[in-house]
Amino acid sequence: MATVDDIEVFCRVHLSEAESERLVGWLAWRTGRNQALAGAGEPLERLRHVLTFWLDDRQRGQLLDWLQRRRRSGEPLVPK
């Protein structure tokens, strides 16, 4: 099971600030939420909010698995 901290560390290492912000937007779209509800902080703070309050344990695990698979295959980590 992936924790919020596991995903945040992965994103700090592998995503730029702009990619982190795009991931917040993509997760908002996937969860049917307004991106503005993630707060007004820095991208990683907004991402942490999304991971904590919008996703359950199963979804967090799926997200980290998916990000890791994309990294291994050389795909962009955040869909455009």
NUTOR-539099 format. One record per atom (N, C-alpha, C): residue number from 1; atom name; y, x, z. Coordinates in Angstrom, 1 decimal, padded with zeros to 4 digits. Example, Ala and Ser with C-alpha at 12.3 -4.5 7.8 and 13.67 -1.06 7.14 Angstrom:
2
 num atome     py     px     pz
   1     N -005.7  013.2  007.8
   1    CA -004.5  012.3  007.8
   1     C -003.3  013.2  007.8
   2     N -002.2  012.8  007.1
   2    CA -001.1  013.7  007.1
   2     C  000.0  012.9  007.9
# end
This chain:
80
 num atome     py     px     pz
   1     N -001.2  000.9  000.0
   1    CA  000.0  000.0  000.0
   1     C  001.2  000.9  000.0
   2     N  002.2  000.6 -000.9
   2    CA  003.4  001.4 -001.0
   2     C  004.5  000.8 -000.1
   3     N  005.2  001.7  000.6
   3    CA  006.2  001.2  001.5
   3     C  007.6  001.3  000.7
   4     N  008.6  000.8  001.3
   4    CA  009.9  000.9  000.7
   4     C  010.3  002.4  000.7
   5     N  010.0  003.1  001.7
   5    CA  010.3  004.5  001.7
   5     C  009.6  005.3  000.6
   6     N  008.3  005.0  000.4
   6    CA  007.6  005.6 -000.7
   6     C  008.3  005.4 -002.1
   7     N  008.7  004.2 -002.3
   7    CA  009.3  003.9 -003.6
   7     C  010.7  004.6 -003.7
   8     N  011.4  004.5 -002.6
   8    CA  012.8  005.2 -002.6
   8     C  012.7  006.7 -002.8
   9     N  011.7  007.3 -002.2
   9    CA  011.5  008.8 -002.4
   9     C  011.2  009.0 -003.9
  10     N  010.3  008.3 -004.4
  10    CA  009.9  008.4 -005.8
  10     C  011.2  008.3 -006.7
  11     N  012.0  007.3 -006.4
  11    CA  013.2  007.0 -007.3
  11     C  014.2  008.1 -007.1
  12     N  014.4  008.6 -005.9
  12    CA  015.3  009.7 -005.6
  12     C  015.0  010.9 -006.4
  13     N  013.7  011.2 -006.6
  13    CA  013.2  012.4 -007.3
  13     C  013.2  012.2 -008.8
  14     N  012.9  011.0 -009.2
  14    CA  012.6  010.8 -010.7
  14     C  013.7  010.0 -011.4
  15     N  014.6  009.3 -010.8
  15    CA  015.6  008.5 -011.5
  15     C  017.0  009.0 -011.2
  16     N  017.8  008.9 -012.3
  16    CA  019.2  009.2 -012.1
  16     C  019.8  008.0 -011.4
  17     N  021.1  008.1 -011.1
  17    CA  021.8  007.0 -010.4
  17     C  021.9  005.8 -011.4
  18     N  022.2  006.1 -012.7
  18    CA  022.2  005.0 -013.7
  18     C  020.9  004.3 -013.8
  19     N  019.8  005.1 -013.8
  19    CA  018.5  004.5 -013.9
  19     C  018.1  003.6 -012.7
  20     N  018.6  004.1 -011.6
  20    CA  018.3  003.3 -010.3
  20     C  019.1  002.0 -010.4
  21     N  020.3  002.0 -010.9
  21    CA  021.0  000.8 -011.1
  21     C  020.4 -000.1 -012.1
  22     N  019.9  000.4 -013.2
  22    CA  019.1 -000.4 -014.2
  22     C  017.9 -001.0 -013.6
  23     N  017.2 -000.2 -012.7
  23    CA  016.0 -000.7 -012.1
  23     C  016.4 -001.9 -011.2
  24     N  017.5 -001.9 -010.5
  24    CA  017.9 -003.0 -009.7
  24     C  018.1 -004.2 -010.6
  25     N  018.8 -004.0 -011.7
  25    CA  019.0 -005.1 -012.7
  25     C  017.7 -005.7 -013.2
  26     N  016.8 -004.8 -013.6
  26    CA  015.5 -005.2 -014.1
  26     C  014.7 -006.0 -013.1
  27     N  014.7 -005.5 -011.8
  27    CA  014.0 -006.3 -010.8
  27     C  014.7 -007.6 -010.5
  28     N  016.0 -007.7 -010.6
  28    CA  016.7 -008.9 -010.4
  28     C  016.2 -009.9 -011.5
  29     N  016.2 -009.4 -012.7
  29    CA  015.8 -010.3 -013.8
  29     C  014.3 -010.8 -013.6
  30     N  013.4 -009.8 -013.2
  30    CA  012.0 -010.1 -013.0
  30     C  011.8 -011.1 -011.9
  31     N  012.6 -011.1 -010.9
  31    CA  012.5 -011.9 -009.7
  31     C  013.3 -013.2 -009.8
  32     N  014.1 -013.3 -010.9
  32    CA  014.9 -014.5 -011.0
  32     C  016.1 -014.6 -010.1
  33     N  016.6 -013.4 -009.7
  33    CA  017.7 -013.4 -008.8
  33     C  019.0 -012.8 -009.5
  34     N  020.1 -013.1 -008.9
  34    CA  021.4 -012.5 -009.4
  34     C  021.5 -011.1 -008.9
  35     N  021.8 -010.2 -009.8
  35    CA  021.9 -008.8 -009.4
  35     C  023.0 -008.5 -008.3
  36     N  024.0 -009.3 -008.3
  36    CA  025.1 -009.2 -007.3
  36     C  024.5 -009.4 -005.9
  37     N  023.4 -010.1 -005.7
  37    CA  022.8 -010.3 -004.4
  37     C  022.2 -009.0 -003.8
  38     N  022.2 -008.0 -004.6
  38    CA  021.6 -006.7 -004.1
  38     C  022.7 -005.9 -003.3
  39     N  023.9 -006.5 -003.2
  39    CA  024.9 -005.8 -002.4
  39     C  025.9 -005.0 -003.3
  40     N  026.8 -004.3 -002.6
  40    CA  027.9 -003.6 -003.4
  40     C  027.8 -002.1 -003.1
  41     N  026.8 -001.6 -002.6
  41    CA  026.7 -000.2 -002.2
  41     C  026.3  000.7 -003.4
  42     N  025.9  001.9 -003.1
  42    CA  025.4  002.8 -004.1
  42     C  024.1  002.3 -004.7
  43     N  023.7  002.8 -005.9
  43    CA  022.5  002.3 -006.5
  43     C  021.3  002.4 -005.7
  44     N  021.1  003.5 -005.0
  44    CA  019.9  003.6 -004.2
  44     C  019.9  002.7 -002.9
  45     N  021.1  002.4 -002.4
  45    CA  021.2  001.4 -001.3
  45     C  020.9  000.0 -001.8
  46     N  021.4 -000.3 -003.0
  46    CA  021.1 -001.6 -003.6
  46     C  019.6 -001.7 -003.9
  47     N  019.0 -000.6 -004.4
  47    CA  017.5 -000.6 -004.7
  47     C  016.8 -000.8 -003.4
  48     N  017.1 -000.2 -002.3
  48    CA  016.4 -000.3 -001.1
  48     C  016.5 -001.8 -000.6
  49     N  017.7 -002.4 -000.8
  49    CA  017.8 -003.9 -000.4
  49     C  016.8 -004.7 -001.2
  50     N  016.8 -004.5 -002.5
  50    CA  015.8 -005.2 -003.4
  50     C  014.4 -005.0 -002.9
  51     N  014.0 -003.8 -002.7
  51    CA  012.6 -003.4 -002.3
  51     C  012.3 -004.1 -001.0
  52     N  013.2 -004.1  000.0
  52    CA  013.0 -004.7  001.3
  52     C  012.9 -006.2  001.3
  53     N  013.9 -006.8  000.6
  53    CA  014.1 -008.3  000.8
  53     C  013.6 -009.1 -000.4
  54     N  013.4 -008.5 -001.5
  54    CA  013.0 -009.3 -002.7
  54     C  011.5 -009.2 -003.0
  55     N  010.9 -008.1 -002.6
  55    CA  009.5 -007.9 -003.0
  55     C  008.6 -007.9 -001.7
  56     N  007.4 -008.4 -001.9
  56    CA  006.4 -008.4 -000.8
  56     C  005.6 -007.1 -000.9
  57     N  004.7 -006.9  000.0
  57    CA  003.9 -005.6  000.0
  57     C  003.1 -005.5 -001.3
  58     N  002.5 -006.5 -001.8
  58    CA  001.7 -006.4 -003.0
  58     C  002.6 -006.0 -004.2
  59     N  003.8 -006.6 -004.3
  59    CA  004.7 -006.3 -005.4
  59     C  005.2 -004.9 -005.3
  60     N  005.5 -004.4 -004.1
  60    CA  005.9 -003.0 -003.9
  60     C  004.8 -002.1 -004.4
  61     N  003.6 -002.4 -004.0
  61    CA  002.5 -001.5 -004.5
  61     C  002.4 -001.5 -006.0
  62     N  002.5 -002.7 -006.6
  62    CA  002.4 -002.8 -008.0
  62     C  003.6 -002.0 -008.7
  63     N  004.7 -002.1 -008.1
  63    CA  005.9 -001.4 -008.7
  63     C  005.7  000.1 -008.7
  64     N  005.3  000.6 -007.5
  64    CA  005.1  002.1 -007.5
  64     C  004.0  002.5 -008.4
  65     N  002.9  001.8 -008.5
  65    CA  001.8  002.1 -009.4
  65     C  002.3  002.1 -010.9
  66     N  003.1  001.1 -011.2
  66    CA  003.7  001.0 -012.6
  66     C  004.6  002.1 -012.9
  67     N  005.5  002.5 -011.9
  67    CA  006.4  003.6 -012.1
  67     C  005.7  004.9 -012.3
  68     N  004.7  005.1 -011.5
  68    CA  003.9  006.3 -011.6
  68     C  003.1  006.4 -012.9
  69     N  002.6  005.3 -013.4
  69    CA  001.9  005.3 -014.7
  69     C  002.8  005.6 -015.8
  70     N  004.0  005.0 -015.8
  70    CA  005.0  005.3 -016.8
  70     C  005.4  006.7 -016.8
  71     N  005.6  007.3 -015.7
  71    CA  006.0  008.7 -015.6
  71     C  004.9  009.6 -016.2
  72     N  003.6  009.3 -015.8
  72    CA  002.5  010.1 -016.3
  72     C  002.4  010.0 -017.9
  73     N  002.7  008.8 -018.4
  73    CA  002.5  008.6 -019.8
  73     C  003.8  009.1 -020.6
  74     N  004.8  009.5 -019.9
  74    CA  006.0  009.9 -020.6
  74     C  007.0  008.8 -021.0
  75     N  006.7  007.6 -020.6
  75    CA  007.5  006.4 -021.0
  75     C  008.8  006.5 -020.1
  76     N  009.9  005.9 -020.6
  76    CA  011.0  005.7 -019.7
  76     C  010.6  005.0 -018.4
  77     N  011.1  005.4 -017.3
  77    CA  010.7  004.7 -016.0
  77     C  011.3  003.4 -015.9
  78     N  012.4  003.1 -016.5
  78    CA  013.1  001.8 -016.4
  78     C  013.2  001.3 -017.8
  79     N  012.6  000.1 -018.1
  79    CA  012.7 -000.5 -019.4
  79     C  014.2 -000.7 -019.8
  80     N  014.5 -000.6 -021.1
  80    CA  015.9 -000.8 -021.5
  80     C  016.1 -002.1 -022.1
# end
